[in-house]
Amino acid sequence: MKIAVIGTGYVGLVTGACLADLGHSVTGVDKDEGKIERLNRGEVTIYEVGLPELLSRHLGRSLSFTTDTAEAVAASEIVFITVGTPQGEDGAADMSYVMEAAGDIAGAIDGYKIVVNKSTMPVGSTRLVERVIKERAGGEEFDVVSNPEFLREGTAVRDFMHPDRIVVGTESQRAAGIMAELYRPLNAPLFITDPASAEMIKYASNAFLATKVSFINAIANICEAVDADVKEVAMGMGYDRRIGFEFLRSGPGFGGSCFPKDCQALINIARHSGYSFYLLEGVMQVNREQMELMARKVERRLGDLRGKRIAAWGLAFKANTDDVRDSPALEIIRLLLEGGAEISAYDPRAMENAREAMPELSCAASALEAAEGADLLLILTDWDEFKLQDFRRVGEVMKGREIIDTRNCLEPLSVRRLGFNYEGVGR
């Protein structure tokens, strides 16, 4: 099939490259001319495992990029909207980019098209996009469907190619049949429902996963008080098939481009529907407090932070991505800087993005360099590189012997044997 993907961020770029890998002809569209030039040269604009290989394999054959929305839409059977829906000041999703994309699509429709809302959008967005296009497209025939993405940064390519399910929200049998054919090579469960339910599934899924994260973090804080080990507790819980092991890892809190934004958007949707979502509000409160607790751990170890040097390993909100949006690492670093600490930070992939988000941040060229002269080592992202460090050498270059591991990625006994004072989360 011939496909246009409007927006070449995380979702758009992964979606386009993976659809090309399934045998479809894909054109990625973005108004950022610099980004399009880089993509057409084969330069991947985000860090995502497996994506460079897909781009190299299909660029110039079944995958191309352009700034010309009208041309891409006219040549396509299916048009995906994958532009950003950032959080507005009131907590609701900002739909301005979606509305702009819908208007551009409407002006180029010249025959039956399926317009797919792939970005995370509030309930009612399918109808909204449909109305915008209908007002501007004249009598051209089209369908708008909701097809939410369930991609995790760091494993997005794998998630797309091996999905747990594919959700399609539409009341059009014609559109449902074409969408089923589009995804047929994936051989995955296809769940067809109404548009509002499809939109709600995405928010409900992310909110539930965020709830699991905040729940295990709350349990971790109790474990510290009663001398229990949260890793053992989570393991014992996970064997219960009703609970499962996923998202039961305690840490500094959740971040990224989805969970915080989607939880706040769902709270806003509930509020406008006349319902107070106290449970989810509590999840967000626990998440905020968890980051503050991590900063207080450092303060308890070092006392007055003024003049103290801290090595911060990890800036991305999770490993295997360069994304620092709503990263707990940056929030914790901000709190420590406000307390007067000196921070030397390192991340294998996210330092450039971190410097843009926090220009005052001082970064090192390596994990070992960041540790030089440090009073305390603070692990904020669980990159494999950090787990494989020679901690005997780390101890030689540090001034102090304190380690706070907010990701529980080190083996406590091993580092304690080397003379470190180790503290994890909930252990």
Summary of the structure (lengths in Angstrom):
residues: 427
radius of gyration: 23.2
end to end distance: 52.4
largest distance: 74.9
contacts: 1498
relative contact order: 0.09
helix: 46%
strand: 14%
